[in-house]
């Protein structure tokens, strides 16, 4: 009954606690020291319990032993505070880094926007220049076509006059 209650209450926390103890064993072995100066984690059999055992009861019995309780009260509180402070420092460093990266990204984006505006204005200018050139070409073509029509009309008029004179004169041309 008690075993089941422990399994239900701590079943999800124990794997995390095991991973923490195994991953940070070198640091914790310096912090978790017994009353006679012995290393409770590595020299004792605690690390094997954390690595191999899946029993919540074993883990609770280990952590509730007098030696572990004394060590946790004496040393781990300060170590936990140091860990929190290191976490805060890391958090501030990460925040500063993120802000720096965000500022750099904003600078790059602003430069790209300015470049886009410049390219757009150059494209617009090029389009206007091409449009003006086409209008000039169109005017020139219209002028050439109208000149050719006038020339053709003059030539046709002369031919009509010539034909009229040939037809009207008895001798011909």
CORGICOR-V568135 format. One line per field, one symbol per residue. ss: DSSP state (H for helix, E for strand, - for the rest). phi: phi as a letter, one per 20 degrees, with the letter a starting at -180 (. if undefined). burial: I if it has 24 or more other ideal C-beta (glycine too) atoms within 12 Angstrom, else O. A space follows every 10 residues. Layout:
ss: ???
phi: ???
burial: ???
This chain:
ss: -HHHHHHHHH HHHHHHHHHH HHH-HHHHHH H-E-----E- -----HHHHH HH---HHHHH HHH--HHHHH HHHHHHHHHH HHHHHHHHHH HHHHHHHHHH HHHHHHHHHH HHHHHHHHHH HHHHHHHHHH HHHHHHHHHH HHHHHHHHHH HHHHHHHHHH HHHHHHHH-- ---
phi: .ffffffffd geeggfffff fffdgffffe eedffdneff eeffefffff fdedeffgff fffefgffff ffffdfgfff ffffffffff fffffgffff ffffffffff ffffffffff ffffffffff ffffffffff ffffffffff ffffffffff fffffffeef enf
burial: OOOOOOOOOI OOOIOOIIOO IIOIIOOIIO IIIIOOOOII IIOIOIIOII OOOOOIOIII OIIOOOIIOO IIOOIIOOOO OOOOOOOOOO OOOOOOOOOO OOOOOOOOOO OOOOOOOOOO OOOOOOOOOO OOOOOOOOOO OOOOOOOOOO OOOOOOOOOO OOOOOOOOOO OOO
